[in-house]
Amino acid sequence: LHRVQTLQATAGNRAVARAVAAAEPIGIQRNGPEPTDDEAVPAGARALIDEFGAGGLLVRSVQIKHAVKEFQNLTATVEEALALAADGNHSGLRKWTLANQALIANFYKMGPEVKAMARYMAVLAQPSRVGDRFVAFHEKDASSGNLQPGTQLVHQEAASDRISELMTTLKAAQAEVAGALENNEVQTLGFEPAAVSALLYKPAGDIASPKDWGAAKPTFQKVVNAAAQILAAGAPGEYHVFTYDIDVGAKTTSLRYLDTLVPEN
């Protein structure tokens, strides 16, 4: 089995790489751009792929019309967040899915099988860089609603241990089932800006969603530009963009690099 993310095609053999990709077993669910040449993946993007395969990354799918809000109210206190929510604003509470190469991807409203209210964009966060902003860790979707008074934030060091424990539990559960697990849920109240330097694109099954990266890129660029304006000096200098492929038989998910966007402000 030739894994898409390990193809090391050069400019002279890209046609061969495409032919190999086309011959993949039916169990591998791919849609979107052709495989990226390994030599073209920037070091920063490669580091994120490695982290995805090791401790995992946090994934939060977003509606395009609300995508910019993901970069607002990042440092709100619990009291400030409760006041924001009471006024009908984004409180800063975020619910993520802990994702890893050894788990079949299951991101809320993402994927070609989604026909209604589909989401084709997600933000990726490095758990190790979120900071002292964690709230809760759940093996399954907790349907937890809004932030509650008296919530205590979990500091980074303790959160790293909880993330590791959750990952061990999820991997054991994945080994016992053929398909994707129910969404897990990691909650944070904001995050340190450096934690999010990547976005995820996956074509959805509805009519409105762009079906290739070229069509989706302008929308992603607008979100990156807006994020840079909100975060100002704290904004990352670039945002790597990935898509993902699922190998159902192997029960794995691979990140595939697509592009790097630089704020145009």
C-alpha positions as CSV (number, residue, x, y, z in Angstrom):
1,L,0.0,0.0,0.0
2,H,1.4,3.3,-1.1
3,R,0.5,6.0,1.5
4,V,-0.3,9.3,-0.1
5,Q,1.6,11.3,2.4
6,T,4.8,9.4,1.8
7,L,4.9,9.9,-2.0
8,Q,8.2,11.7,-2.8
9,A,7.6,12.8,-6.3
10,T,10.0,15.1,-8.0
11,A,9.1,17.5,-10.9
12,G,10.1,14.8,-13.3
13,N,7.9,12.0,-11.9
14,R,4.7,13.7,-10.8
15,A,2.8,11.8,-13.4
16,V,3.9,8.5,-11.8
17,A,2.8,9.8,-8.4
18,R,-0.6,10.6,-9.8
19,A,-0.9,7.2,-11.3
20,V,0.0,5.5,-8.0
21,A,-2.6,7.7,-6.2
22,A,-5.3,6.7,-8.7
23,A,-4.6,3.1,-8.0
24,E,-5.2,3.3,-4.3
25,P,-7.6,0.8,-2.7
26,I,-11.3,1.8,-2.4
27,G,-10.8,1.9,1.4
28,I,-8.8,5.1,1.2
29,Q,-11.2,8.1,1.1
30,R,-9.6,10.9,-0.9
31,N,-11.1,13.9,-2.5
32,G,-9.5,17.2,-3.3
33,P,-6.1,18.2,-4.9
34,E,-3.4,15.9,-6.1
35,P,-0.8,14.7,-3.6
36,T,1.8,17.3,-2.7
37,D,5.4,16.6,-3.5
38,D,7.2,15.8,-0.3
39,E,10.0,18.2,-1.3
40,A,7.5,21.1,-1.4
41,V,6.3,20.8,2.2
42,P,7.7,23.6,4.4
43,A,9.4,22.7,7.6
44,G,6.6,24.3,9.7
45,A,3.9,22.3,7.9
46,R,6.0,19.1,8.2
47,A,6.3,19.7,12.0
48,L,2.5,19.9,12.3
49,I,2.1,16.7,10.3
50,D,4.6,15.0,12.7
51,E,2.7,16.4,15.7
52,F,-0.6,15.1,14.3
53,G,1.0,11.6,14.1
54,A,2.4,11.8,17.6
55,G,0.5,13.5,20.3
56,G,-2.3,14.8,18.0
57,L,-3.8,18.2,17.1
58,L,-7.0,19.9,18.0
59,V,-9.5,20.4,15.2
60,R,-12.5,22.8,15.3
61,S,-14.7,23.0,12.2
62,V,-16.3,26.4,11.5
63,Q,-19.0,28.0,9.5
64,I,-17.5,30.4,7.1
65,K,-19.7,33.3,8.2
66,H,-18.4,32.9,11.7
67,A,-14.8,31.8,11.0
68,V,-13.3,35.2,12.0
69,K,-14.8,34.9,15.5
70,E,-12.4,32.0,16.2
71,F,-9.7,34.7,16.6
72,Q,-11.7,36.9,18.9
73,N,-11.8,37.0,22.8
74,L,-8.8,34.7,23.1
75,T,-7.7,35.8,26.5
76,A,-11.1,36.4,28.2
77,T,-11.4,35.5,31.9
78,V,-14.3,33.2,33.0
79,E,-16.1,36.3,34.3
80,E,-15.6,38.2,31.0
81,A,-16.7,35.2,29.0
82,L,-19.9,34.8,30.9
83,A,-20.7,38.5,30.4
84,L,-20.0,38.2,26.7
85,A,-22.3,35.2,26.4
86,A,-25.0,37.0,28.3
87,D,-24.9,39.7,25.7
88,G,-25.2,37.3,22.8
89,N,-21.5,37.5,21.9
90,H,-18.9,34.8,21.3
91,S,-17.7,34.0,24.8
92,G,-14.4,32.4,23.8
93,L,-15.5,28.9,24.8
94,R,-14.4,26.5,22.1
95,K,-15.0,22.8,21.6
96,W,-12.4,20.9,19.7
97,T,-11.9,17.3,18.5
98,L,-8.6,15.7,19.5
99,A,-7.3,14.1,16.2
100,N,-4.5,11.8,15.4
101,Q,-3.1,9.7,12.6
102,A,-4.2,6.5,14.5
103,L,-7.9,7.6,14.6
104,I,-10.4,7.8,11.8
105,A,-11.3,11.4,11.3
106,N,-14.7,12.5,12.5
107,F,-15.0,16.3,12.4
108,Y,-18.3,18.0,13.0
109,K,-20.2,18.6,9.7
110,M,-17.0,18.0,7.6
111,G,-16.5,15.6,4.7
112,P,-17.9,14.7,1.3
113,E,-20.7,12.7,2.9
114,V,-22.2,15.9,4.5
115,K,-25.0,17.4,2.5
116,A,-26.7,19.8,4.9
117,M,-25.1,22.6,6.8
118,A,-21.7,21.4,5.7
119,R,-18.4,22.9,6.8
120,Y,-15.4,22.9,4.6
121,M,-13.0,24.8,6.9
122,A,-11.5,24.0,10.3
123,V,-8.8,25.6,12.5
124,L,-6.0,23.4,13.8
125,A,-4.4,24.0,17.2
126,Q,-1.3,22.6,18.8
127,P,-2.4,21.4,22.3
128,S,1.1,22.1,23.6
129,R,0.8,25.8,22.7
130,V,-2.8,26.5,23.8
131,G,-1.6,27.8,27.2
132,D,-3.5,27.9,30.5
133,R,-6.8,28.0,28.7
134,F,-8.2,24.5,28.9
135,V,-11.6,23.8,30.4
136,A,-12.6,20.1,30.0
137,F,-11.7,16.8,28.4
138,H,-14.3,14.3,27.3
139,E,-14.0,11.0,25.5
140,K,-17.4,11.6,23.8
141,D,-19.3,14.7,22.8
142,A,-20.5,16.1,26.1
143,S,-23.2,18.4,24.6
144,S,-21.9,20.7,27.2
145,G,-23.5,24.0,26.2
146,N,-22.2,27.3,27.5
147,L,-19.5,28.1,30.0
148,Q,-20.7,27.7,33.6
149,P,-20.0,30.1,36.5
150,G,-17.2,28.9,38.7
151,T,-15.3,27.1,35.9
152,Q,-11.6,26.6,36.7
153,L,-9.1,26.8,33.9
154,V,-6.6,23.9,33.6
155,H,-3.0,24.9,33.2
156,Q,-0.9,23.8,30.3
157,E,1.2,21.2,32.1
158,A,-1.8,19.4,33.7
159,A,-3.7,19.7,30.4
160,S,-0.9,18.0,28.5
161,D,-1.2,15.0,30.8
162,R,-5.0,15.0,30.3
163,I,-4.6,15.2,26.5
164,S,-2.1,12.2,26.6
165,E,-4.5,10.2,28.7
166,L,-7.4,11.0,26.4
167,M,-5.4,10.0,23.4
168,T,-4.5,6.6,24.9
169,T,-8.2,6.0,25.6
170,L,-9.2,7.0,22.1
171,K,-6.6,4.8,20.4
172,A,-7.7,1.8,22.5
173,A,-11.4,2.5,21.6
174,Q,-10.5,2.9,17.9
175,A,-8.8,-0.5,17.9
176,E,-12.2,-2.1,18.9
177,V,-14.4,-0.6,16.2
178,A,-14.4,-0.6,12.4
179,G,-15.6,2.9,11.8
180,A,-15.0,6.3,13.3
181,L,-15.5,6.9,16.9
182,E,-18.1,9.4,18.2
183,N,-16.7,12.9,18.4
184,N,-14.5,13.5,21.5
185,E,-14.6,17.0,23.0
186,V,-11.8,19.1,24.4
187,Q,-12.9,22.6,25.6
188,T,-10.8,25.7,25.8
189,L,-11.5,29.3,26.8
190,G,-9.6,31.0,24.0
191,F,-6.0,30.0,23.2
192,E,-2.6,31.6,22.8
193,P,-2.4,33.0,19.3
194,A,0.7,30.9,18.4
195,A,-1.4,27.7,19.0
196,V,-3.3,28.2,15.7
197,S,-1.1,28.5,12.7
198,A,-2.9,26.1,10.4
199,L,-6.3,25.6,8.7
200,L,-8.0,22.5,7.3
201,Y,-9.9,22.3,4.0
202,K,-12.1,19.4,3.0
203,P,-14.6,19.5,0.1
204,A,-18.1,18.9,1.4
205,G,-21.1,17.2,-0.3
206,D,-23.4,20.2,-0.5
207,I,-23.8,22.3,-3.6
208,A,-22.5,25.6,-2.1
209,S,-19.1,24.3,-0.9
210,P,-16.1,24.8,-3.2
211,K,-14.9,21.5,-4.6
212,D,-11.2,22.3,-5.0
213,W,-8.6,24.2,-3.2
214,G,-8.3,26.8,-6.0
215,A,-11.9,27.8,-5.5
216,A,-11.7,27.7,-1.7
217,K,-8.4,29.6,-1.4
218,P,-9.8,33.2,-1.7
219,T,-12.2,32.6,1.3
220,F,-9.4,31.1,3.4
221,Q,-7.2,34.1,2.5
222,K,-9.9,36.5,3.7
223,V,-10.1,34.7,7.0
224,V,-6.3,34.8,7.4
225,N,-6.3,38.5,6.6
226,A,-9.0,39.2,9.2
227,A,-7.2,37.1,11.8
228,A,-4.0,39.1,11.3
229,Q,-5.9,42.3,11.9
230,I,-7.5,41.0,15.1
231,L,-4.4,39.5,16.5
232,A,-2.1,42.4,15.3
233,A,1.5,41.7,16.6
234,G,0.5,38.4,18.1
235,A,-0.6,36.9,14.7
236,P,1.5,34.1,13.2
237,G,3.4,35.2,10.1
238,E,1.9,32.4,8.0
239,Y,-0.9,29.8,8.1
240,H,-0.3,26.4,6.6
241,V,-3.4,24.7,5.0
242,F,-4.0,21.0,4.9
243,T,-6.6,18.5,3.8
244,Y,-7.0,15.0,5.2
245,D,-7.4,11.5,3.8
246,I,-8.9,8.5,5.6
247,D,-7.8,4.9,5.2
248,V,-10.8,3.0,6.5
249,G,-9.1,-0.4,6.4
250,A,-6.0,0.7,8.3
251,K,-8.2,3.0,10.6
252,T,-5.9,5.9,10.0
253,T,-6.1,9.5,8.9
254,S,-3.3,11.4,7.2
255,L,-2.8,15.2,6.8
256,R,-1.8,16.4,3.4
257,Y,-0.2,19.8,2.9
258,L,-1.9,22.1,0.4
259,D,-0.6,25.6,0.7
260,T,0.7,28.3,3.0
261,L,-1.1,31.6,3.3
262,V,0.5,34.9,4.4
263,P,-1.7,37.8,5.7
264,E,-2.2,40.4,3.0
265,N,-2.5,43.4,5.2
